[in-house]
Amino acid sequence: MLECKVHGANDLRIIDSPMPVPAAGEVLVKLGAAGICGSDLHYYLHGRVGNFVIREPLTPGHEASGIVAAVGAGVTRVKEGDRIAINPSSPCGKCPACREGRENLCHNVRFLGSASVFPHMQGMFREYFTMPESQCVKVSNDEVSLGEIAMSEPLSVALHSANRAGNLLGKSVLITGSGTIGCMQVIACRLAGASRIAITDVVDHPLSVARQVGADQTIRVDRLPAGTTVAAAAGGEFDVAFEVSGAPQALGACLESVRRGGIVVQVGTLPADGIHLHANLVMSREIDLRGSFRFGNVFELAVGAITSRRVDVRPVISGAWPLQKAAEAIQIARDKTRSMKVQLVAA
């Protein structure tokens, strides 16, 4: 079978790997669709994501759907031929974070396609892979595509971030960065009852997609007159801001744009060498600055929202490319002037 391996910065190789065999409690999955995430781009372009550095060949890919090809002994939740969403996170269930219900902060979590541990957790940019039954969520609605099902992971990230902000019912929300996670954040905030959602970027295409998924206002921050804040351009301060882009200046804009006593949720990965933080704004305006890392126990909620079509993620999907063209697909995914979520599929 074909498998994508990143050996370091700008070194991606398509190799022929042995077909895996499911053990007891495992499922053999044929890849349906796997989204190219920002972290996958960083592993390919830089050999690292923040503090997570590639130390051995890594198979990326943590947002995927598939079709059950075979099951191991004792598997009862799914059967051959079922379409599934795959939860890439496997917490230990025993550490203090897990016992508090914060599985995403698990001390021993294993997250697919990640160099956060060594040996690395190999991901799903491959034709076939085995998966514990517990990480497979069956999808019964045949009208929902495998590409849509693969969007369950990024929607989970946004649902978790929305939860970190607290009650959003009737709140005004700012989102900085209108890439895939920014658009998922629009969807999640709308689900949570936000009354006004504004989103910023420096490129037109992702902003146009953000409007399709429910943003009320879209703002090109690079075109604002000198000295004009995002809040002024949007017509007023916000109750909550989500920094999704990972740009230090965007975090500054969030801190400037929320009201006194407002909430800022940091979702994007900021530079590993640190940033200058406007700490006096946090202090003098009593802003709550909260982190949001991956997602907790919301994955099945995301699968249900997509498969019931309570939300429509189709505007965010730009297209699919075969695994053999993974390097080309990654370059296309980099071009935000024409692409949002680019996915890989099995041959």
N, C-alpha and C positions, 0 to 999 in steps of 0.2 A: 504494500500500500504506500501511497505518497504521504510524506510528512514534511512540514516546513521547520527548519532549524535556524535560529539566529546564533551565530558564533561570536558576534561582536558587532561594533558599529559598522553599518553598511555591508554586513556579511551575512546574507540569508541564503540558505542552500535547501533545495528540494531533494530529499533523499528517499530511497526505497527501504521501508522498514518492515519487519515481520508483522504479520497479522496477529493482534493480541487475542487472547482466549479468556473469557470471563471466568473468574473464580466463584466460589459460593458467595451469594449475596451481591454479585456484580452483574452489570448489564453490558453487552457489547453494542455499541452505538455506531451507526453510519452517520457521518456528518450531514446535517441538513443545510444549515447556514451558520457562519461564524463572523461576527462583526469585527472589523479592525478598529480597535479602541485607541485613544490617545496614548495610553501606556504601551501598547504594541508598537506604535510609531516611535516612541522614545527608545524602546529596546532596540529597534532596527537602526535608528539614526544615530543614537548616542551610546548604545550598549548599556544603558542604565535608565531607571526611572527614580528620580530623587536619590535616596540613599540605597536603592535596590540595584546592585551592580551584577551583570552577567559574569559568572565565574565558571560556567560550563555551558555547552550548547543547550539552548532553551527553545522549546516549542511554545510559541505564544498562543493566545486565544483563550478568552474567558467568558465570552458572551455568545452562546451557541444553542442551536436546536439540533435535533437529530431524529433518526428512525431506529427503533430497536431491531437489531439484527439477530440477536440471540440472548438468552438469559442463562445465568449460572444457577446452581442448585439453591433452592430456598427462596427464589425471587417470586413475589406475589403481586407487587404493585403494578407491574407492567408486563406485557407479553410481546412476542415477536410481531413486528409490523406497527406497533404503537408509535405515534409521533409524540415527542417529549421536548420539554424545556429542561435545560441542565443548570442547576444551581452550582456555581463554581466554588462555593465556599463550604469548607468542612471544619467547623469548630469542634473543640474537644468535648464540650459539654460538662466539664468538671472544674475548670479554673474559676476564680472569683468573678471575672467578667461574664463568663457563660452563666454562672449562677445568678447574676444580677439581671439576666436577660439582654446582655449587650454582647451577643456572639461575635459581632464584627471586631470587637476589641480582644478576642480570645488570645491568650498567651501562646497557644499552640495551634492556631488556625492554619489550615492548609488551603491556599487559594490558587486555583489553576492558572497556569500561564504566568507565574510570578517567580522572580528571583529573590523574593523576600526571605527565603530559607535556602539552606544548602544541605543536601542536594536540592536543586530547584524543583518546583512543582510544574511538571510539563502540562502544556495546555492543549487546546483542541483544534489547532490548525493542522489537521490530519484526517485522512479518509475514514479511519475507524479508531475507536478508543474504548476502553472499558471505564465504567463509572459505577460507584456504589449505588445500589438501588435507592437509598435514601436521598440522593441528589437528583433523582429523575422525577419530573412532574409531568404526568400524562395530560395530553391535550386532546379533547374530544371533538372540538369544532373543526371540521374538515375545510370550512370556508376560509379559515385563517391560515396564511402561508407560513412556511418554515422560516422565511425571512422575518416576518412579524414576530413569531414566537421567540426568535433569537434576541429581540429587543427587550425581553423580560429583564435581563440583567441591568442594562442602563436605566430602565424605568425603576428598578429596585433602588438604585443609587439615589435617584431623585425623590422617591417616596421616603427613603430614610432621611434625606436632608430636610424634607418638608416636616417630618416628625421632629427633627432636632430644633426646628424653629418654634414648635409649640402650636397653639391654636391659630390657624390662618383664616378662619371664617370672617369674612368682611374686611380683611386686611389689605393694605396696599403693599405691593411687592416689587422689588427691583431685582433683576437678574443680570449679572455682567458676564457676557460670553454666550453667544447663541449657537454654539456647536451642538453636537448630539445631546450632551448632558444638559446644556442650557435649554434646549427644546423639551427634553424630558422633564426639566424642572418647571417649565411652563405648564405642562400637562399635569404634573403632580400638584402644583399650587392651585390650579383650577379645580382639580378633584377635591382639594381640601377646602374650597370655598372662598379663595381670594377674590376680592372685588375689583382690583386693578392690578394689572401686571405689565410692567415695562421691562424691556430687555435691550442691552447694548452690545455693540460689536464695532469692528472697523472694516467689515466686509458686507456687501449688500446681500449676497446669496443666502447665508445662514439667517439673516434677519427676515428675508422673505419667507423662509420655511417656518420661522418662529411665529409669524403672523398666521400661517396656515394652521398651526396647532393651538392657537388661542391667545397669543400675546395681544394686548390692547395698544401698546405703544412700542415702536422700535426706534432706536436712537443710534446714529453713527457718531460715536464719541470723538472720533478724529476730526469731525467737521464742526464741532461746537466752537463758537467764538471764544477767544482767549478769556479766561476768567469765569466762564459760564459753567456752573455745576450741572451734573446730571439731574439733580432734583429740580433746578430752575428750568432746565429744558423740558422736563416731564410735567411741569406744572404743580409741583409740590413734593414735600418730603415723603418718605416711605416708612411704613411700620417695620418692614423686614427687608433685608437684602441678602441675596445669595451670590457669593463670589465663585464663579464656576470656571473662569478662564485660566486661572493660575498666573495672572499678570499682577505684579506688585501694585501698579498704578490703579488697577481695577479695585483692589482691596481698599486703597485710599479713597476711591470714589464711593464705595459702599459706606465707609465710615462717615464721609461727608454728607451722604444723601439720606441716611435714616434720621428719624426724629429723635429728640432727646428721649432716652429710655428705650430706644429701638434695639433691634436684634440684627446682627450680621452673622451669617453662617458661611464658613470657609469650606468650599467643596473642592475647588481646583488644587492641584499640586503646585506649590510655589517653589522658586529656585532653591536648590539644596544648600547654597551658600548663604541663605538668609535674606531678609529684606529689612528696609527701614519702616518701622511701624509707627503710625500716628497715635502713640499711646496717650497723649494728652486729650485727644478727642474721645478716646475710650473712657478716660477718667472724668473729664469735665461734663460730658453729656451722658454719663452712666450707660454706655452702650454695652450690651451683652455680645461678646465675640465668642462664637461657638464653632468647634470643628465638626466635620462630618466625614467619616472614613468608610468607604465601601458601603455596606448595608447590613442590617440585622435580619430580623425575622419577617421580612416583608416580601420575600421572593414569590411565594405562592399568590399573594395579593396582586403582584404585578402580572403574573401569568393570567390570573382570572380577569383582570381589567382589560388586557389585550385580547384574550380569546373570546370574551363576551362582547367585544367592541364597545365597551364603555369609553375607551380611548382609542384614537386612531393614530398609529405610529407610522403609517405608510408614507406620509409626506417626508419623513426624515430619511428614508431608505433611498440611496442614490443608485444602487445597482449591485449586481453580483458578478464575481469573476472566479474562474476555476483555480484550484490550489496551485496548479502549474504556473499560474501568472501572479503569484502572490506578491512578488517584488513590484511588478507593474501596478497591481491594485493598491499597494501601499503608497506609491508615488501619486496615484490618482486621489487617494484619501487625503494626502497632504494639501491638495489644492482646494482650499476653502471657497474659492471663487466659483466652483462648479460642483463640489461634492459635499455630502454630509456623511451618512453612514454607508460605507462601502463594506460589502460582505464577501466572504469566500465560500465556495460550495465545492462538494466532491464532484469528481468527473462523472 
